[in-house]
Amino acid sequence: MNFFYKAKKKSAETVTGSISAHNETEAVELIHQLGLIPVEVVAEKYEVKVEDFSANKRASFKDLYFLTKQLANLLKSGVSLMKGLSLIIEQIQNKHFKSVVSRVEQEVKNGKSFSSALAMFPAIFSDMYIAMIHAGEESGNVYESLTNLSGHQKKQREIRSKIRAALAYPLFMAVVGFATVYYIIVFVFPRMIVLFENLESMPVPTVLMIEISRVLSKNWGWVLVSVGVLLFLLHLLYHSRKGRSLFSNIILKLPVFGEVVLKSELARFSSALVMLLKSGVSLTRALDIAIPILGNELIKVQLYQAKENLIAGGSLGESIKQLKGLPPMLGHLVSVGEESDSLEEVFTEISESYEQETEEKIKILTTLFEPCMILIIGLMIGFIVFAMLLPIFQMDTLMQ
């Protein structure tokens, strides 16, 4: 296969070109034989023509994990790839995913490599997934690649589930609490206003609640439309490039939650990088694959800057140290890994450390969110009750 490369001459001049080799390691050796120092070596992208309309549809995590895990188990048992795919197709319930795997099996029968067949469905199989399978094919150990992928998928699923579980109850409380407050203001409070009509003057909190109640009661339709329009505009903003950067920056600056997002993202990045490096993928190619899996735009931009500095001949660790949004310790650890030629071990430690810290922070979030939401909703309801009772106290004082 062909590899595109960027390399430097002894005069420090940068040159580009392509070279034919069986794998990336051989390509690097051939470039050295040309008297060049390789900076970046990238395999030629698969030329794939997808005619099946279903190729653009996504698959669920459950289906993808089932395929990866079961195929790894079958290959471990000595079953061939073709037989393994055939057995798995019979067990798949999702019709769309079943047709995709059947198409992959057919392409492999026709002589394509497994990774090339998977690359026909980029919406289902990510660049990292394909790169791992491709590396496994080159090393003759697809089973190990599948095992690593299934372990990675399970770990990422567990982290996301913990974050969602930590946020589910507080969000539920917030929805129920604000709905209760809205019901009291719109339906209960107007009936209480009748009792205060004879008063010449009313306390400020009561006047404020009366006005809020009138606005919400008479214009509830406009309120709902306004909320809907606001949510739609936020959706558009979030899916724009500037909007994603803005939201990413805001999220990272949130107390406690921002740190959870940062460390969970870095844990995902480090875990993916470890798998790719262990499979024999070059560092620059591994970065190209691992960075896009992150959800926070700000972290992605900063890591891309570090990658560009690496390609230019700099140190990845030193580049990370100069980035304001990332922990300085991350840069120090990567620098140590570069100096000792043990990046895989370093990124493994970083991944495990950040995953543990993420779990601890999630527990703190769960502990803090519940009382905070109870306090906020309690204060709102307390203020409404206070506004209701003040005129009654005033009336009692006047009667005395």
C-alpha positions as CSV (number, residue, x, y, z in Angstrom):
1,M,0.0,0.0,0.0
2,N,1.0,3.6,-0.4
3,F,2.1,6.0,2.3
4,F,2.3,9.7,2.1
5,Y,5.1,11.2,4.1
6,K,6.5,14.5,5.3
7,A,10.3,14.4,6.1
8,K,13.3,16.6,6.6
9,K,16.6,16.6,4.8
10,K,19.9,17.1,6.7
11,S,19.7,20.8,5.6
12,A,16.4,21.0,7.6
13,E,14.5,21.4,4.4
14,T,11.0,19.8,4.5
15,V,10.0,17.5,1.7
16,T,6.9,15.5,0.9
17,G,6.2,12.5,-1.2
18,S,4.7,9.0,-1.3
19,I,6.3,5.6,-0.9
20,S,5.0,2.0,-1.3
21,A,5.4,-0.4,1.6
22,H,3.7,-3.3,3.3
23,N,3.2,-1.4,6.6
24,E,4.1,1.8,8.3
25,T,7.3,0.5,10.0
26,E,8.6,-0.6,6.6
27,A,7.7,2.8,5.1
28,V,9.6,4.6,7.9
29,E,12.7,2.4,7.2
30,L,12.5,3.1,3.5
31,I,12.3,6.9,4.1
32,H,15.4,6.6,6.3
33,Q,17.2,4.8,3.5
34,L,16.5,7.8,1.3
35,G,18.5,9.9,3.7
36,L,15.5,11.7,5.1
37,I,14.2,12.1,8.7
38,P,10.4,11.2,8.7
39,V,8.2,13.6,10.5
40,E,4.8,12.3,9.5
41,V,3.8,9.0,7.8
42,V,0.2,8.5,6.8
43,A,-1.3,5.5,5.0
44,E,-3.3,6.3,1.8
45,K,-7.0,6.6,2.6
46,Y,-9.2,3.8,1.4
47,E,-10.9,4.5,-1.8
48,V,-14.4,3.5,-1.0
49,K,-17.6,3.9,-3.0
50,V,-20.7,3.4,-0.8
51,E,-23.8,2.7,-2.8
52,D,-26.0,1.4,0.0
53,F,-28.1,4.2,1.4
54,S,-27.9,2.6,4.9
55,A,-24.2,3.3,5.1
56,N,-25.0,6.8,6.4
57,K,-27.1,5.5,9.3
58,R,-25.5,5.0,12.7
59,A,-25.6,1.9,14.9
60,S,-26.2,1.7,18.6
61,F,-23.5,1.2,21.2
62,K,-25.1,-2.1,22.1
63,D,-24.9,-3.5,18.5
64,L,-21.3,-2.3,17.9
65,Y,-20.1,-3.7,21.3
66,F,-21.9,-7.0,20.6
67,L,-20.1,-7.3,17.2
68,T,-16.7,-6.4,18.7
69,K,-16.9,-8.6,21.8
70,Q,-18.4,-11.7,20.1
71,L,-16.0,-11.6,17.2
72,A,-13.0,-11.3,19.6
73,N,-14.3,-14.3,21.5
74,L,-14.9,-16.4,18.3
75,L,-11.4,-15.6,17.0
76,K,-9.9,-16.5,20.3
77,S,-11.6,-19.9,20.1
78,G,-9.9,-20.5,16.7
79,V,-12.9,-19.7,14.5
80,S,-12.0,-18.0,11.2
81,L,-13.0,-14.4,10.5
82,M,-15.5,-15.4,7.8
83,K,-17.1,-18.0,10.0
84,G,-17.2,-15.7,12.9
85,L,-19.0,-12.9,10.9
86,S,-21.4,-15.5,9.6
87,L,-22.3,-16.7,13.1
88,I,-22.7,-13.2,14.5
89,I,-25.0,-12.1,11.6
90,E,-27.4,-14.9,12.6
91,Q,-27.6,-13.4,16.2
92,I,-28.0,-9.7,15.3
93,Q,-31.6,-8.4,15.9
94,N,-31.2,-4.9,14.4
95,K,-32.1,-5.2,10.7
96,H,-30.0,-2.2,9.5
97,F,-26.9,-3.3,11.4
98,K,-27.4,-6.9,10.2
99,S,-27.4,-5.7,6.6
100,V,-24.2,-3.7,7.3
101,V,-22.3,-6.7,8.8
102,S,-23.6,-8.9,5.9
103,R,-22.2,-6.4,3.5
104,V,-18.8,-6.4,5.3
105,E,-18.8,-10.2,5.2
106,Q,-19.5,-10.2,1.5
107,E,-16.7,-7.7,0.8
108,V,-14.2,-9.8,2.8
109,K,-15.3,-12.8,0.7
110,N,-14.6,-10.8,-2.5
111,G,-11.0,-10.3,-1.3
112,K,-11.1,-7.0,0.6
113,S,-9.4,-6.7,3.9
114,F,-11.6,-6.6,7.0
115,S,-10.5,-3.0,7.7
116,S,-11.2,-1.9,4.1
117,A,-14.7,-3.4,4.3
118,L,-15.4,-1.7,7.7
119,A,-14.2,1.6,6.1
120,M,-17.2,1.5,3.8
121,F,-19.4,2.5,6.8
122,P,-17.7,5.5,8.4
123,A,-20.9,6.5,10.2
124,I,-20.7,3.2,12.2
125,F,-17.1,2.4,12.4
126,S,-14.9,5.3,13.5
127,D,-11.4,6.1,12.3
128,M,-10.0,4.6,15.5
129,Y,-11.9,1.4,15.1
130,I,-10.7,1.0,11.5
131,A,-7.1,1.9,12.4
132,M,-7.1,-0.6,15.2
133,I,-8.4,-3.4,12.9
134,H,-5.9,-2.4,10.2
135,A,-3.0,-2.5,12.7
136,G,-4.2,-5.9,13.9
137,E,-4.2,-7.2,10.3
138,E,-0.7,-6.0,9.7
139,S,0.6,-7.7,13.0
140,G,-1.5,-10.8,12.3
141,N,-3.4,-10.4,15.6
142,V,-6.9,-9.0,14.9
143,Y,-8.2,-10.8,18.0
144,E,-6.1,-8.6,20.3
145,S,-7.2,-5.4,18.5
146,L,-10.9,-6.5,18.9
147,T,-10.3,-7.3,22.6
148,N,-8.7,-3.9,23.2
149,L,-11.6,-2.2,21.3
150,S,-14.3,-4.0,23.3
151,G,-12.5,-3.1,26.6
152,H,-12.2,0.5,25.5
153,Q,-15.9,0.7,24.5
154,K,-17.0,-0.8,27.8
155,K,-14.9,1.6,29.8
156,Q,-16.1,4.7,28.0
157,R,-19.7,3.5,28.3
158,E,-19.3,3.1,32.1
159,I,-17.8,6.6,32.5
160,R,-20.7,8.2,30.5
161,S,-23.3,6.2,32.4
162,K,-21.8,7.4,35.7
163,I,-21.9,11.1,34.6
164,R,-25.5,10.7,33.3
165,A,-26.6,9.0,36.6
166,A,-25.0,11.8,38.6
167,L,-27.0,14.4,36.6
168,A,-30.3,12.5,36.2
169,Y,-31.7,13.0,39.7
170,P,-30.8,16.7,40.1
171,L,-32.2,17.5,36.7
172,F,-35.4,15.6,37.5
173,M,-35.7,17.6,40.7
174,A,-35.1,20.8,38.8
175,V,-37.9,20.0,36.3
176,V,-40.4,19.0,38.9
177,G,-39.4,21.9,41.2
178,F,-39.8,24.6,38.6
179,A,-43.0,23.0,37.3
180,T,-44.3,23.2,40.9
181,V,-43.3,26.8,41.2
182,Y,-44.9,27.7,37.9
183,Y,-48.2,26.0,39.0
184,I,-48.3,27.9,42.3
185,I,-47.6,31.3,40.5
186,V,-50.1,30.8,37.7
187,F,-53.0,28.8,39.3
188,V,-52.7,29.2,43.1
189,F,-51.5,32.8,43.6
190,P,-54.2,34.5,41.5
191,R,-56.9,33.1,43.8
192,M,-55.1,34.5,46.8
193,I,-54.9,38.0,45.2
194,V,-58.7,38.4,45.8
195,L,-58.1,38.6,49.6
196,F,-55.8,41.6,49.2
197,E,-57.9,43.7,46.8
198,N,-59.2,46.0,49.6
199,L,-55.7,46.9,50.8
200,E,-54.5,50.4,49.9
201,S,-50.9,49.4,49.8
202,M,-49.2,46.0,49.7
203,P,-45.7,44.9,50.5
204,V,-43.1,45.0,47.6
205,P,-42.6,41.2,47.5
206,T,-46.4,40.7,47.1
207,V,-46.7,43.3,44.4
208,L,-43.8,41.7,42.6
209,M,-45.4,38.2,42.7
210,I,-48.8,39.6,41.6
211,E,-47.1,41.2,38.5
212,I,-45.2,38.0,37.7
213,S,-48.4,35.9,38.2
214,R,-50.4,38.2,35.8
215,V,-47.7,38.1,33.1
216,L,-47.4,34.3,33.2
217,S,-51.2,33.8,33.4
218,K,-52.2,36.1,30.5
219,N,-49.2,35.4,28.3
220,W,-48.3,31.8,29.1
221,G,-48.5,31.0,25.3
222,W,-46.0,33.7,24.5
223,V,-43.8,32.4,27.4
224,L,-43.7,28.9,25.9
225,V,-43.0,30.2,22.4
226,S,-40.2,32.4,23.8
227,V,-38.7,29.5,25.6
228,G,-39.0,27.3,22.5
229,V,-37.3,30.0,20.3
230,L,-34.6,30.5,22.9
231,L,-33.9,26.7,23.0
232,F,-33.8,26.6,19.2
233,L,-31.3,29.5,19.0
234,L,-29.1,27.8,21.6
235,H,-29.3,24.6,19.6
236,L,-28.1,26.5,16.4
237,L,-25.4,28.3,18.4
238,Y,-24.2,25.1,19.9
239,H,-23.8,23.4,16.5
240,S,-21.9,26.4,15.0
241,R,-18.1,26.5,15.3
242,K,-18.0,29.6,17.5
243,G,-20.9,28.3,19.5
244,R,-19.2,25.0,20.3
245,S,-16.0,26.9,21.4
246,L,-18.1,29.2,23.6
247,F,-20.0,26.4,25.3
248,S,-16.8,24.4,25.7
249,N,-15.1,27.3,27.4
250,I,-18.1,27.9,29.7
251,I,-18.4,24.3,30.7
252,L,-14.7,24.0,31.6
253,K,-15.0,27.1,33.8
254,L,-17.9,25.7,35.8
255,P,-16.9,24.7,39.4
256,V,-16.4,21.0,40.0
257,F,-18.4,20.0,36.8
258,G,-15.8,21.7,34.6
259,E,-13.0,19.6,36.2
260,V,-15.0,16.4,35.7
261,V,-15.5,17.2,32.0
262,L,-11.8,18.0,31.5
263,K,-10.4,14.9,33.2
264,S,-13.0,12.6,31.6
265,E,-12.0,13.9,28.2
266,L,-8.3,13.5,28.9
267,A,-8.9,10.0,30.2
268,R,-10.7,9.1,26.9
269,F,-8.0,10.7,24.9
270,S,-5.2,8.9,26.8
271,S,-7.0,5.6,26.7
272,A,-7.5,5.8,22.9
273,L,-3.9,6.9,22.4
274,V,-2.6,3.9,24.4
275,M,-4.5,1.4,22.2
276,L,-3.3,3.0,19.0
277,L,0.3,3.2,20.0
278,K,0.3,-0.4,21.2
279,S,-1.1,-1.4,17.9
280,G,1.9,0.1,16.1
281,V,0.3,3.3,14.8
282,S,2.6,6.3,14.6
283,L,2.2,9.0,17.2
284,T,1.1,11.7,14.7
285,R,-1.4,9.3,13.2
286,A,-2.6,8.3,16.6
287,L,-3.2,11.9,17.6
288,D,-5.1,12.5,14.4
289,I,-7.4,9.6,15.3
290,A,-7.7,10.2,19.1
291,I,-8.3,13.9,19.2
292,P,-11.6,13.9,17.1
293,I,-13.3,11.5,19.6
294,L,-13.3,14.3,22.2
295,G,-16.5,16.2,22.8
296,N,-15.0,19.5,24.1
297,E,-14.0,21.8,21.3
298,L,-11.6,23.8,23.3
299,I,-9.6,20.8,24.4
300,K,-9.5,19.5,20.8
301,V,-8.2,22.8,19.5
302,Q,-5.4,22.8,22.1
303,L,-4.3,19.3,21.4
304,Y,-4.3,20.0,17.7
305,Q,-1.9,22.8,18.4
306,A,0.4,20.5,20.3
307,K,0.3,18.0,17.4
308,E,1.3,20.7,14.9
309,N,4.2,21.6,17.2
310,L,5.2,18.0,17.2
311,I,5.1,17.8,13.4
312,A,7.2,20.9,13.2
313,G,9.9,19.1,15.2
314,G,9.0,20.1,18.7
315,S,8.2,18.1,21.8
316,L,4.7,17.0,22.5
317,G,5.2,17.3,26.3
318,E,6.7,20.8,26.0
319,S,3.8,21.9,23.7
320,I,1.2,20.6,26.2
321,K,2.9,22.5,29.0
322,Q,2.4,25.8,27.2
323,L,-1.3,25.2,26.8
324,K,-3.3,27.1,29.4
325,G,-6.4,24.9,29.4
326,L,-4.6,21.6,30.1
327,P,-3.1,20.5,33.4
328,P,0.6,21.3,33.6
329,M,1.3,17.9,35.1
330,L,0.0,16.3,31.9
331,G,2.8,18.0,29.9
332,H,5.4,17.0,32.5
333,L,4.4,13.3,32.4
334,V,4.3,13.3,28.5
335,S,7.8,14.8,28.5
336,V,9.1,12.1,30.8
337,G,7.5,9.5,28.5
338,E,9.2,11.0,25.5
339,E,12.6,11.1,27.2
340,S,12.4,7.5,28.4
341,D,10.7,6.2,25.2
342,S,7.8,5.0,27.3
343,L,4.8,7.0,26.0
344,E,2.5,4.0,26.2
345,E,3.1,3.4,29.9
346,V,2.8,7.1,30.7
347,F,-0.5,7.5,28.8
348,T,-1.8,4.3,30.6
349,E,-1.0,5.9,33.9
350,I,-2.6,9.2,32.9
351,S,-5.8,7.4,31.7
352,E,-6.2,5.4,34.9
353,S,-5.4,8.4,37.1
354,Y,-7.9,10.7,35.4
355,E,-10.6,7.9,35.3
356,Q,-10.2,7.5,39.1
357,E,-10.3,11.2,39.7
358,T,-13.4,11.5,37.5
359,E,-15.2,8.9,39.5
360,E,-14.4,10.8,42.7
361,K,-15.5,14.1,41.3
362,I,-18.8,12.5,40.1
363,K,-19.5,11.3,43.7
364,I,-18.9,14.9,44.9
365,L,-21.2,16.3,42.2
366,T,-23.9,13.8,43.2
367,T,-23.5,14.8,46.9
368,L,-23.6,18.5,46.2
369,F,-26.3,18.7,43.5
370,E,-29.2,17.3,45.5
371,P,-29.0,19.7,48.5
372,C,-28.3,22.6,46.1
373,M,-31.4,21.9,44.1
374,I,-33.5,21.4,47.2
375,L,-32.2,24.7,48.6
376,I,-32.9,26.6,45.4
377,I,-36.5,25.3,44.9
378,G,-37.1,25.7,48.7
379,L,-36.1,29.3,48.6
380,M,-38.3,30.0,45.6
381,I,-41.4,28.4,47.2
382,G,-40.5,30.1,50.5
383,F,-40.4,33.5,48.8
384,I,-43.9,32.9,47.3
385,V,-45.3,31.8,50.6
386,F,-43.7,34.8,52.3
387,A,-45.3,37.1,49.6
388,M,-48.7,35.6,50.3
389,L,-48.5,35.9,54.1
390,L,-47.1,39.4,54.3
391,P,-50.4,41.1,53.4
392,I,-52.2,38.9,56.0
393,F,-49.8,40.0,58.7
394,Q,-50.4,43.6,57.5
395,M,-54.1,43.3,57.7
396,D,-53.9,41.8,61.2
397,T,-51.7,44.7,62.4
398,L,-54.2,47.3,61.0
399,M,-57.1,45.6,62.8
400,Q,-55.2,45.8,66.1
